[in-house]
Amino acid sequence: MKEKKNEAIDRVEEAADERWKSVALRAVKWRAKKGVNFTTDHVWAALEEAGVSPPKEPRAMGAIMRKAVREGLIVSTPKTEISTKESNHKRPVRVWSPLTEVSARVCD
């Protein structure tokens, strides 16, 4: 099942606009630099505030988060929060932690 999920994320990522992917990753980096946990709702809100049009397939955000993990910017936490994004219909969304925050807690 995980393999099928990864394949789906790969397909969505390939179809997403390159400019959108670049801006979305920068938004994730910006959130991570703040040093506090966040969800994709926060990233979507930042993109909306910046006037960035969403991709045709919103699941492209999953590819962006996966890339941020691979780049060592963030890690997933076991926590979830109820989404405030209307299109998510109050489903739980993953809470992400900036790697700087994780490192700080480990070093304390």
Backbone torsions as a table, in degrees:
resi	resn	phi	psi	omega
1	MET	NA	-41.6	179.4
2	LYS	-61.2	-36.7	179.1
3	GLU	-63.1	-42.6	178.8
4	LYS	-64.9	-39.2	178.6
5	LYS	-62.5	-45.2	179.1
6	ASN	-62.7	-39.4	177.6
7	GLU	-63.1	-41.4	179.1
8	ALA	-64.1	-43.4	178.4
9	ILE	-63.1	-40.5	177.6
10	ASP	-59.7	-45.1	-179.6
11	ARG	-63.4	-43.6	179.8
12	VAL	-64.4	-41.7	-179.9
13	GLU	-63.0	-43.6	180.0
14	GLU	-62.1	-34.2	-177.2
15	ALA	-81.1	-19.6	-176.6
16	ALA	-72.4	148.2	177.9
17	ASP	-61.7	134.0	-177.7
18	GLU	-61.3	-39.6	179.9
19	ARG	-64.0	-44.8	179.5
20	TRP	-60.1	-44.7	-179.1
21	LYS	-60.1	-42.3	-179.6
22	SER	-63.7	-46.3	-179.5
23	VAL	-67.0	-40.5	179.5
24	ALA	-63.4	-41.8	178.6
25	LEU	-65.4	-38.7	176.4
26	ARG	-62.9	-36.4	177.9
27	ALA	-65.3	-39.6	177.1
28	VAL	-64.9	-43.6	178.6
29	LYS	-60.4	-41.8	179.3
30	TRP	-61.4	-45.0	178.0
31	ARG	-62.3	-43.9	-178.3
32	ALA	-62.5	-37.6	-179.6
33	LYS	-65.6	-21.4	177.5
34	LYS	-68.2	-21.4	176.1
35	GLY	78.8	16.6	178.4
36	VAL	-125.9	153.1	178.9
37	ASN	-61.3	153.7	-178.8
38	PHE	-156.4	169.0	175.8
39	THR	-120.1	172.9	176.5
40	THR	-65.9	-22.1	174.7
41	ASP	-56.9	-40.5	179.0
42	HIS	-64.9	-39.9	-179.8
43	VAL	-67.5	-46.4	177.8
44	TRP	-57.6	-42.7	-179.4
45	ALA	-62.8	-42.0	178.9
46	ALA	-63.5	-41.2	178.4
47	LEU	-64.6	-42.1	179.6
48	GLU	-63.8	-43.9	178.2
49	GLU	-59.9	-34.2	-179.9
50	ALA	-81.2	-2.4	178.9
51	GLY	77.8	22.6	-179.8
52	VAL	-86.3	122.9	179.0
53	SER	-69.0	138.8	179.8
54	PRO	-69.6	156.8	177.2
55	PRO	-71.0	163.7	177.8
56	LYS	-60.6	-34.7	-178.7
57	GLU	-114.8	104.3	-177.6
58	PRO	-60.5	-20.4	178.6
59	ARG	-65.2	-7.8	176.5
60	ALA	-60.5	-23.8	177.7
61	MET	-62.2	-32.2	177.0
62	GLY	-60.2	-39.2	178.3
63	ALA	-67.1	-36.4	179.0
64	ILE	-66.6	-43.1	-180.0
65	MET	-65.9	-39.3	177.8
66	ARG	-62.1	-40.9	178.5
67	LYS	-64.8	-41.0	178.8
68	ALA	-63.0	-36.0	176.0
69	VAL	-65.4	-47.7	-179.7
70	ARG	-60.8	-33.6	179.6
71	GLU	-80.9	-0.6	177.4
72	GLY	76.2	24.1	-179.6
73	LEU	-87.9	-36.5	-173.9
74	ILE	-141.8	164.1	171.0
75	VAL	-135.2	150.9	177.0
76	SER	-78.3	151.3	174.8
77	THR	-111.1	166.3	176.5
78	PRO	-76.5	-3.5	-176.1
79	LYS	-85.3	152.6	171.2
80	THR	-133.6	161.4	174.2
81	GLU	-133.2	152.5	175.3
82	ILE	-69.7	128.5	-177.9
83	SER	-66.3	141.2	174.9
84	THR	-97.2	-4.8	179.9
85	LYS	-76.6	121.1	-173.4
86	GLU	-54.2	-40.7	-177.7
87	SER	-67.8	-14.4	178.4
88	ASN	-87.2	-6.7	176.2
89	HIS	51.7	42.7	176.1
90	LYS	62.0	25.4	176.5
91	ARG	-75.3	155.4	177.6
92	PRO	-69.6	141.3	175.0
93	VAL	-124.1	149.0	-177.8
94	ARG	-63.7	143.3	170.9
95	VAL	-97.3	130.8	-179.0
96	TRP	-109.2	146.9	179.3
97	SER	-119.5	131.7	175.5
98	PRO	-63.1	141.8	-179.4
99	LEU	-61.5	-30.4	177.5
100	THR	-62.6	-37.5	179.0
101	GLU	-68.9	-42.2	178.6
102	VAL	-62.9	-45.1	-179.8
103	SER	-61.7	-40.4	-179.1
104	ALA	-63.6	-41.4	-179.6
105	ARG	-67.7	-37.1	180.0
106	VAL	-68.8	-35.5	-176.9
107	CYS	-80.5	-17.2	-178.4
108	ASP	-68.7	NA	NA
